[in-house]
């Protein structure tokens, strides 16, 4: 909890939810953070795949926020549609730096330990390897895939099946799931 506060509080970017204060009272930890009046991206995706331009704009905003975090040596490690909020005025905010890893600090997890949300994690995360900013970029690709297609690139009925697919299979091309998707966007995803 304290690491989340430290990681997020060190960041100042319009696409990252601001942490105002971290405090402990009677053994309980509290974070006072920016209120984002809106909804999680996950909810928007559940309703329907997003228009291409909207999906691209959200992905760009998340990428810009991640770029700032990466400049500071912070890897989020849990980029997913639950951790992206869209405000009523269409501002995009990255939330929840609870699994963030800060370069140069003692690691919270050990190599070989898996953290994050399985459906959105990178192959390196699935294998419990040391992570860097590339894991956030992978997970952003998963989120963009979901925004465009309305489904996961690596579906499965249980976590081990999802991990197997992440490590061994290519996702179904987005152009086969939705018409009017530019080939260059499919390549980027």
C-alpha positions in Angstrom: 0.0 0.0 0.0 2.8 2.4 0.9 4.7 1.5 -2.3 1.6 2.3 -4.3 1.4 5.7 -2.6 5.2 6.4 -3.1 5.1 5.3 -6.8 2.0 7.2 -7.7 2.8 10.3 -5.6 6.1 10.7 -7.4 4.3 11.0 -10.7 2.6 14.1 -12.0 0.9 13.6 -15.3 -2.6 14.3 -16.6 -3.2 10.6 -17.4 -2.2 9.3 -13.9 -4.5 9.6 -10.9 -2.8 11.8 -8.4 -2.1 10.7 -4.9 -2.6 13.5 -2.5 -1.6 11.9 0.8 -0.6 8.7 2.4 -1.1 8.2 6.1 -1.2 5.5 8.8 -3.6 5.7 11.7 -3.8 3.1 14.4 -2.1 0.5 12.2 -4.4 1.2 9.2 -3.0 2.7 6.0 -4.9 5.3 4.0 -4.4 6.9 0.6 -6.2 10.1 -0.3 -6.2 10.2 -4.1 -7.8 12.2 -6.9 -11.5 11.5 -7.4 -12.2 10.5 -11.0 -15.8 11.1 -11.8 -16.4 8.5 -14.4 -16.2 4.8 -15.1 -13.6 2.1 -15.5 -12.7 1.3 -19.1 -13.7 -2.3 -18.3 -17.3 -1.2 -18.0 -17.2 0.6 -21.3 -15.7 -2.4 -23.1 -18.3 -4.8 -21.6 -21.1 -2.7 -23.2 -19.5 -3.0 -26.7 -16.2 -2.7 -28.5 -15.2 0.9 -28.8 -15.1 3.0 -32.0 -11.6 2.7 -33.4 -10.7 6.4 -32.9 -11.9 6.3 -29.3 -9.8 3.1 -28.6 -6.7 4.6 -30.2 -7.1 7.9 -28.2 -7.5 6.0 -24.9 -4.5 3.9 -25.8 -2.4 7.0 -26.6 -3.4 8.6 -23.3 -2.5 5.4 -21.3 0.8 5.2 -23.2 1.7 8.8 -22.4 1.0 8.2 -18.7 3.0 5.0 -18.8 5.8 6.9 -20.5 6.0 9.3 -17.6 6.1 6.4 -15.1 8.8 4.6 -17.1 10.9 7.8 -17.2 10.8 7.7 -13.4 11.8 4.0 -13.4 8.3 2.9 -12.4 6.7 -0.2 -13.9 3.0 -0.5 -13.2 2.8 -4.3 -13.6 -1.0 -4.5 -13.6 -2.2 -2.5 -16.6 -5.8 -3.7 -17.4 -9.1 -2.2 -18.3 -10.1 -2.2 -14.5 -7.1 0.2 -13.8 -8.0 2.8 -16.5 -10.7 5.3 -15.6 -12.5 7.5 -18.1 -13.9 10.6 -16.6 -17.2 12.2 -17.6 -15.2 14.8 -19.6 -13.3 12.0 -21.4 -10.0 12.3 -19.4 -8.1 9.0 -19.2 -6.5 8.2 -15.9 -4.2 5.2 -14.9 -5.1 4.0 -11.4 -3.8 1.5 -8.9 0.0 1.5 -8.7 -0.3 -1.2 -6.0 1.9 -3.7 -7.9 4.3 -1.0 -9.2 8.0 -1.8 -9.1 10.3 1.1 -8.6 13.8 0.8 -10.2 16.6 0.8 -7.6 14.3 -0.2 -4.7 14.1 -3.6 -3.0 11.7 -5.8 -4.9 8.4 -6.7 -3.3 8.3 -9.9 -5.2 10.9 -12.5 -5.9 11.9 -13.7 -9.3 9.7 -16.8 -10.1 6.7 -15.2 -8.3 3.8 -14.1 -10.5 1.9 -10.9 -9.8 -0.8 -9.2 -11.8 -4.0 -10.2 -13.6 -3.4 -13.3 -15.6 -5.5 -12.4 -18.7 -3.6 -9.1 -19.1 -0.1 -10.2 -18.2 3.0 -10.4 -20.4 4.9 -13.7 -21.1 7.7 -12.5 -18.7 5.1 -11.9 -16.0 3.5 -15.3 -16.6 6.9 -16.9 -16.2 7.7 -15.0 -13.0 10.7 -13.3 -14.7 12.2 -9.9 -13.8 10.0 -7.2 -15.3 10.6 -3.9 -17.0 8.5 -1.4 -18.9 7.9 -3.9 -21.7 5.4 -5.7 -19.5 3.3 -2.6 -19.3 3.5 -2.2 -23.1 2.4 -5.8 -23.6 -0.6 -5.3 -21.2 -1.5 -2.1 -23.0 -1.7 -4.1 -26.2 -4.0 -6.5 -24.5 -6.2 -3.6 -23.4 -6.2 -2.2 -26.9 -7.1 -5.6 -28.3 -10.1 -5.7 -25.9 -11.2 -2.2 -26.8 -11.2 -3.0 -30.5 -12.7 -6.5 -30.4 -14.6 -6.6 -27.2 -12.8 -9.8 -26.2 -9.6 -11.1 -24.7 -6.7 -12.0 -27.0 -5.9 -15.1 -24.9 -9.2 -16.5 -23.6 -9.4 -19.5 -21.3 -11.6 -21.2 -18.8 -8.9 -21.3 -16.1 -5.6 -19.4 -15.4 -3.3 -22.2 -16.5 -5.0 -22.3 -19.9 -4.7 -18.6 -20.3 -1.0 -18.7 -19.4 -0.4 -21.5 -21.9 -2.0 -19.5 -24.6 0.0 -16.3 -23.7 3.2 -18.3 -23.9 2.5 -20.5 -26.9 -0.2 -19.0 -29.2 -0.8 -16.0 -31.3 -4.1 -14.2 -30.7 -6.8 -14.2 -33.4 -6.1 -11.3 -35.7 -8.3 -8.3 -34.9 -9.0 -7.8 -38.6 -10.7 -11.2 -38.6 -12.9 -10.2 -35.6 -13.9 -6.7 -36.8 -14.1 -5.0 -40.1 -12.6 -1.6 -40.9 -9.6 -2.1 -38.6 -6.5 -0.6 -40.3 -3.8 -3.2 -40.9 -1.3 -0.8 -39.3 -3.3 -0.8 -36.1 -3.4 -4.6 -36.1 0.4 -4.6 -36.5 0.8 -2.2 -33.6 -1.5 -4.2 -31.3 
